Amino acid sequence: MSAEGVSRLETGKTLRCEDVCAAQAVRRVAAMLDIDPDALREGSALPRGWHFFLLGGETRRSQLRADGFPGFGLPMPDLGLPRLLLGGRTVTYSGDIAVGARVERLSRLVRLDSKQGPNGPSAIVTLQHALRPLAQVEAAIVETQTYILLPETKGVSAVVAGKTEPSPAGAKTVTPDETMLFQYSAFGFNSHKIHLDRVYARDVEGLPDLVVNGGLVTLLATEFLRTELGIVPANLKTRHMAPLFCGRPIAFVARRDGETVTLTVLDHEGTSAMEMEVIVA
C-alpha cells in the first residue's frame, strides 16, 4: 500500500465512481447460484443481496496488500498487519436497483482504530458504501463493512477433514467449492489469497483450507431467506465468529419473531460461524 493510499483512507475522503448494474453480470450471478439466467431481465429489480459486484474496487496491483486483498471501493491499508478478517457488515435497503441502471457509488472511511493487545498490534477498519441509481435522489443501498487487521500468525495448522454433523430440522445446506469461491471473488475483483491460493492459506496463514468469502456467506444467507422463506430484507446485520472452509457443508437456520428474523450459519461441525439479524421489509 502506497503512502497515498493510506492517506486517502486516513483523511476520510469520499471516493465516487459510476458503474452499471449490467444485465450480463446479473445473469452470471444467477448462473453461479444455479438459477436460470433468464429469470432476471433488464429493468427488473436486482434481488436484495446481489449488489456485491457493484462494490468491487479498482486497486492497482502495486497498491495491493501482501495478502492480495484490494479492499472494496477504497484501497485497504497494510499498516504492518498482514492478516485480514471480515468482522461484520450492516446493509440498509431504502429501495431497489434495476438491472441495467447506472449507479453512483460513494465509498468512505468511517473509522480506523489501531490497538495494542496481549497478542500484539491490531486495527479495525470500518468502510461505508452508498449505492444510488442515477435516476433517484437518495441511495438505494448503504452498506457498512468492518475489517479486523492482525499480525502474522505463528506456526501452520494441519489440514483437517472434519466431520459432518446432521443438519438441524428446517436447515438448508450448501457446500461452497473452489469454483464458487473463484466465481464470487472474480465478481468483486477480490484477490485475497485466502480464498484462491490453498498453499498460501495453509502455509502462510496457518488455515486448514481455502476460506469461504464472508460476502459469499452473506449472499447465500440472503438467498436462503429470499428463495426458501420469501423474506425481503429492509435491513440486515451480520457478525462473523469463525471462518468457513471450502468443500465443507454450511447449514442455514432461521427463526422469525414478528418482523425480525435471526439467521444462524453453522459450519460442518454444527458450530455457529455467522449470525445475521434481519428486519423484514
C-alpha positions as CSV (number, residue, x, y, z in Angstrom):
1,M,0.0,0.0,0.0
2,S,1.4,3.3,-1.0
3,A,1.6,6.3,1.4
4,E,-1.0,8.0,-0.8
5,G,-3.4,5.1,-0.4
6,V,-3.1,5.2,3.4
7,S,-3.5,8.9,3.4
8,R,-6.7,8.8,1.4
9,L,-8.2,6.4,4.0
10,E,-6.9,8.4,7.0
11,T,-8.4,11.7,5.7
12,G,-11.8,10.1,5.3
13,K,-12.1,11.3,1.7
14,T,-15.2,10.1,-0.1
15,L,-14.4,8.3,-3.4
16,R,-17.0,8.4,-6.1
17,C,-17.5,6.2,-9.1
18,E,-20.2,5.3,-11.6
19,D,-21.0,1.8,-12.8
20,V,-23.8,-0.1,-14.5
21,C,-25.8,-2.8,-12.9
22,A,-25.2,-4.8,-16.1
23,A,-27.6,-7.5,-17.2
24,Q,-24.6,-9.6,-18.2
25,A,-23.2,-9.5,-14.6
26,V,-26.6,-10.3,-13.1
27,R,-27.0,-13.3,-15.4
28,R,-23.7,-14.6,-14.3
29,V,-24.5,-14.2,-10.6
30,A,-27.7,-16.2,-11.3
31,A,-25.6,-18.9,-13.0
32,M,-23.2,-19.0,-10.0
33,L,-26.2,-19.6,-7.8
34,D,-27.6,-22.2,-10.1
35,I,-30.6,-20.0,-11.1
36,D,-31.9,-19.7,-14.6
37,P,-30.1,-16.6,-16.0
38,D,-33.2,-15.7,-18.0
39,A,-35.2,-15.2,-14.8
40,L,-33.9,-11.7,-14.4
41,R,-34.1,-9.3,-17.3
42,E,-33.2,-5.7,-17.9
43,G,-35.5,-3.4,-15.9
44,S,-36.3,-5.9,-13.2
45,A,-35.3,-5.3,-9.6
46,L,-32.0,-6.7,-8.6
47,P,-32.6,-9.3,-5.8
48,R,-31.5,-7.8,-2.4
49,G,-28.1,-9.2,-1.6
50,W,-26.9,-9.3,-5.2
51,H,-25.4,-5.8,-5.2
52,F,-22.0,-7.1,-4.1
53,F,-20.5,-6.9,-7.5
54,L,-21.1,-3.2,-7.6
55,L,-18.7,-2.8,-4.6
56,G,-15.7,-4.1,-6.4
57,G,-12.7,-1.7,-6.1
58,E,-10.1,-0.8,-8.6
59,T,-6.9,-1.0,-6.6
60,R,-3.8,-1.2,-8.7
61,R,-1.6,-4.2,-8.3
62,S,1.2,-2.1,-6.9
63,Q,-1.1,-1.0,-4.1
64,L,-2.3,-4.4,-3.1
65,R,-1.7,-5.7,0.4
66,A,0.7,-8.7,0.7
67,D,-2.4,-11.0,1.1
68,G,-3.8,-9.7,-2.2
69,F,-6.8,-8.1,-0.7
70,P,-7.7,-4.9,-2.7
71,G,-10.4,-3.5,-0.5
72,F,-13.9,-2.6,-1.7
73,G,-14.4,0.9,-3.0
74,L,-11.3,2.1,-1.2
75,P,-7.8,0.5,-1.1
76,M,-7.3,-1.4,2.2
77,P,-4.2,-0.3,4.1
78,D,-1.5,-2.7,5.3
79,L,-0.4,-0.9,8.5
80,G,2.2,-3.6,9.0
81,L,-0.7,-6.1,9.8
82,P,-0.7,-8.8,7.1
83,R,-3.8,-10.8,8.2
84,L,-7.3,-9.5,7.5
85,L,-10.6,-10.8,8.6
86,L,-14.2,-9.6,8.0
87,G,-15.8,-8.8,11.3
88,G,-19.3,-7.9,10.1
89,R,-21.5,-5.7,7.9
90,T,-24.7,-3.8,8.1
91,V,-26.8,-3.2,5.0
92,T,-29.8,-0.9,4.8
93,Y,-32.2,-1.0,1.8
94,S,-34.2,2.1,1.0
95,G,-35.1,0.9,-2.4
96,D,-34.0,-1.4,-5.2
97,I,-31.6,-1.1,-8.1
98,A,-32.9,-2.0,-11.5
99,V,-31.0,-4.3,-13.8
100,G,-29.4,-2.1,-16.4
101,A,-29.4,1.1,-14.3
102,R,-26.4,3.4,-14.0
103,V,-25.4,3.6,-10.3
104,E,-23.2,6.0,-8.3
105,R,-21.1,4.6,-5.6
106,L,-19.8,6.7,-2.7
107,S,-17.2,5.0,-0.5
108,R,-15.6,6.5,2.5
109,L,-13.6,5.6,5.6
110,V,-15.9,5.7,8.7
111,R,-13.3,4.8,11.3
112,L,-9.7,3.5,11.6
113,D,-8.7,2.3,15.1
114,S,-5.3,0.9,16.0
115,K,-5.0,-1.2,19.1
116,Q,-2.3,-2.9,21.2
117,G,-3.3,-6.1,22.9
118,P,-1.8,-9.1,24.6
119,N,-1.3,-10.8,21.2
120,G,0.3,-7.7,19.6
121,P,-1.0,-4.8,17.5
122,S,-4.3,-4.9,15.6
123,A,-6.6,-2.5,13.8
124,I,-10.2,-2.2,13.0
125,V,-11.2,-0.5,9.7
126,T,-14.8,0.5,9.0
127,L,-15.9,1.4,5.5
128,Q,-19.2,2.6,4.2
129,H,-20.6,2.4,0.7
130,A,-23.7,4.1,-0.7
131,L,-25.2,2.9,-4.0
132,R,-27.6,5.4,-5.7
133,P,-29.2,4.8,-9.1
134,L,-28.7,8.0,-11.0
135,A,-32.4,8.2,-11.7
136,Q,-33.0,8.6,-7.9
137,V,-32.2,11.3,-5.4
138,E,-31.4,9.0,-2.4
139,A,-29.2,6.0,-2.1
140,A,-31.0,2.7,-2.5
141,I,-28.4,0.7,-0.6
142,V,-26.0,1.7,2.2
143,E,-23.5,-1.0,3.3
144,T,-21.0,-0.6,6.2
145,Q,-18.2,-3.2,6.5
146,T,-15.9,-3.8,9.4
147,Y,-12.5,-5.4,8.9
148,I,-10.0,-6.6,11.5
149,L,-6.3,-6.4,10.7
150,L,-4.0,-8.7,12.7
151,P,-0.3,-9.5,12.9
152,E,1.1,-12.6,11.2
153,T,0.3,-16.0,12.6
154,K,2.8,-18.3,14.2
155,G,3.0,-21.9,13.0
156,V,1.0,-23.8,10.5
157,S,-2.3,-25.6,11.1
158,A,-2.6,-29.2,10.0
159,V,-5.1,-30.0,7.2
160,V,-8.1,-31.5,8.8
161,A,-11.1,-33.1,7.1
162,G,-13.5,-32.5,10.0
163,K,-16.7,-34.4,10.5
164,T,-20.1,-33.7,9.1
165,E,-23.0,-33.5,11.6
166,P,-26.6,-33.9,10.6
167,S,-28.2,-30.6,9.7
168,P,-30.9,-29.3,12.1
169,A,-34.5,-29.7,11.0
170,G,-35.5,-26.9,8.6
171,A,-31.9,-26.1,7.7
172,K,-30.7,-25.6,4.2
173,T,-27.2,-26.9,3.4
174,V,-24.8,-25.6,0.8
175,T,-21.3,-26.7,0.1
176,P,-19.2,-23.9,-1.5
177,D,-16.4,-25.4,-3.6
178,E,-13.4,-23.9,-5.4
179,T,-15.4,-23.0,-8.4
180,M,-17.9,-21.0,-6.4
181,L,-15.1,-19.2,-4.4
182,F,-13.4,-18.3,-7.7
183,Q,-16.5,-17.0,-9.4
184,Y,-17.6,-14.9,-6.4
185,S,-14.1,-13.5,-6.0
186,A,-14.0,-12.6,-9.7
187,F,-17.3,-10.7,-9.5
188,G,-16.0,-8.5,-6.7
189,F,-12.4,-8.2,-8.1
190,N,-11.4,-9.8,-4.8
191,S,-7.9,-11.2,-5.0
192,H,-7.5,-12.0,-1.3
193,K,-5.3,-15.1,-1.3
194,I,-7.1,-17.0,1.5
195,H,-10.0,-17.5,-1.0
196,L,-7.9,-18.5,-4.0
197,D,-4.5,-19.9,-3.1
198,R,-4.6,-23.0,-1.0
199,V,-0.8,-23.1,-0.4
200,Y,-0.9,-19.5,0.9
201,A,-3.9,-20.2,3.1
202,R,-2.2,-23.3,4.7
203,D,1.5,-22.3,4.8
204,V,1.3,-18.6,5.4
205,E,-1.9,-18.0,7.4
206,G,-2.0,-21.4,9.1
207,L,-5.5,-22.2,7.9
208,P,-6.7,-25.8,7.1
209,D,-8.1,-24.8,3.7
210,L,-9.4,-22.1,1.5
211,V,-11.7,-19.7,3.4
212,V,-15.2,-19.1,2.1
213,N,-15.6,-15.3,1.4
214,G,-17.6,-13.6,4.2
215,G,-19.6,-11.8,1.5
216,L,-20.4,-15.1,-0.2
217,V,-21.7,-16.5,3.1
218,T,-23.9,-13.4,3.4
219,L,-25.2,-13.8,-0.2
220,L,-26.0,-17.4,0.4
221,A,-27.9,-16.4,3.6
222,T,-29.9,-13.8,1.8
223,E,-30.7,-16.2,-0.9
224,F,-31.9,-18.7,1.7
225,L,-34.3,-16.0,3.0
226,R,-35.4,-15.0,-0.4
227,T,-36.0,-18.4,-2.1
228,E,-36.9,-20.6,0.9
229,L,-38.8,-18.2,3.1
230,G,-39.9,-15.4,0.8
231,I,-38.3,-12.8,3.0
232,V,-37.3,-9.4,1.6
233,P,-34.9,-7.6,4.0
234,A,-35.1,-3.9,4.8
235,N,-32.0,-4.1,7.0
236,L,-29.5,-6.8,7.9
237,K,-26.6,-7.0,10.2
238,T,-24.0,-9.8,10.3
239,R,-21.4,-10.9,12.8
240,H,-18.7,-13.3,11.8
241,M,-17.4,-15.5,14.6
242,A,-15.4,-18.2,12.8
243,P,-14.1,-18.9,9.3
244,L,-15.9,-21.4,7.0
245,F,-13.8,-23.6,4.7
246,C,-14.1,-24.7,1.1
247,G,-15.6,-28.1,0.5
248,R,-17.4,-28.4,3.9
249,P,-21.2,-28.1,4.1
250,I,-22.7,-24.9,5.6
251,A,-26.2,-25.0,7.2
252,F,-28.6,-22.1,7.4
253,V,-31.2,-22.0,10.1
254,A,-33.7,-19.1,10.6
255,R,-36.0,-18.1,13.4
256,R,-38.7,-15.4,12.9
257,D,-40.2,-13.2,15.6
258,G,-42.6,-10.8,14.1
259,E,-40.7,-8.5,11.7
260,T,-37.3,-9.7,12.9
261,V,-35.5,-12.8,11.6
262,T,-32.5,-14.3,13.2
263,L,-30.4,-16.5,10.9
264,T,-27.6,-18.6,12.1
265,V,-24.9,-20.1,9.8
266,L,-23.4,-23.4,11.1
267,D,-20.2,-25.0,10.0
268,H,-19.7,-28.6,9.2
269,E,-19.4,-29.5,12.9
270,G,-22.5,-27.6,13.9
271,T,-20.7,-24.6,15.3
272,S,-22.1,-21.1,14.8
273,A,-19.9,-19.3,12.3
274,M,-22.1,-16.3,11.4
275,E,-25.2,-14.6,12.8
276,M,-27.5,-12.4,10.8
277,E,-30.3,-10.2,12.2
278,V,-32.8,-9.2,9.5
279,I,-35.6,-6.6,9.7
280,V,-38.2,-7.6,7.2
281,A,-39.4,-5.1,4.6
